[in-house]
Amino acid sequence: MTSLRLVTLPFSHFCEKARWALDRAGLAYREEGHMPMLSWIAARRAGGGRTLPVLVTPDGPISDSTEILAWCDAHGDAEPLFPDPTAGGSLADEVRALEDDFDLRLGPHARRLAYAAVLPSKDAARSAYAYVPSWQARTVEATFPIVRRLMFRLMKIDDAGVARSRAIVDATFDAVGTRIADGRRYLAGDRFTAADLTFASLAAPVLSPARYGGPLPPRETWPDDFAAYVDGLRASPAGRFALALYDERAPSHRI
């Protein structure tokens, strides 16, 4: 029986980050998906706060995606995502700084852009119903206008917020593009690290990679302006880099 349980919002890019790390480390787990807001109860019951993912382990719950990556390093079979800080040099600090920046800036702002594009359309939002309890899907379907208003309010989705998020996502992609302009294969050092995994997974809402591990809204449900924006990011140096990481490094996993 699998002893690890990953409690998720199946479509969440922060949950994708944890899922990718677990798959890469060769750690067997059972994924338990929930719908937004209804997930708060599941997160609490799993031993976390209000946010997901939560990884339930024999050592106790882990409710931060970065800490889940570190736990995978300690218990999995793959080369560590975080370089050993005792080995000398600045690589460990560089990876940590990049990973932190993507967590704090790219993750929340890519999420806001995706929600702003998807939530106005009930058809687009229905992709989130996959891999969750049927009663949760029915509840959200029946109360969708209320859920949509609450999520817009909680996530501060308005014209000013979307403009701010777009500027931050664009700046992050520009910075990554500058970093890889010298032809390097990875963001820090000469191997795949937490910096690469975190950038690729947290950029996913605005790149829609084919090998994403959870459900994403199908392109035909996107507004035209969002589709054009995604196409532009996918064609950028940073976008091509993230998509190549998915093609080369992401397991061909599905829930």
Secondary structure by P-SEA (a helix, b strand, c coil): cccbbbbcccccaaaaaaaaaaaaacbbbbbbbbccccaaaaaaaaccccccccccccccccccaaaaaaaaaacccccccccccccccaaaaaaaaaaaaaaacaaaaaaaaaaaaccccccccccccccccaaaaaaaaaaaaaaaaaaaaaacccaaaaaaaaaaaaaaaaaaaaaacccccccccccccaaaaaaaaaaccccccccccccccccccccaaaaaaaaaaaacaaaaaaaaaaacccccccc
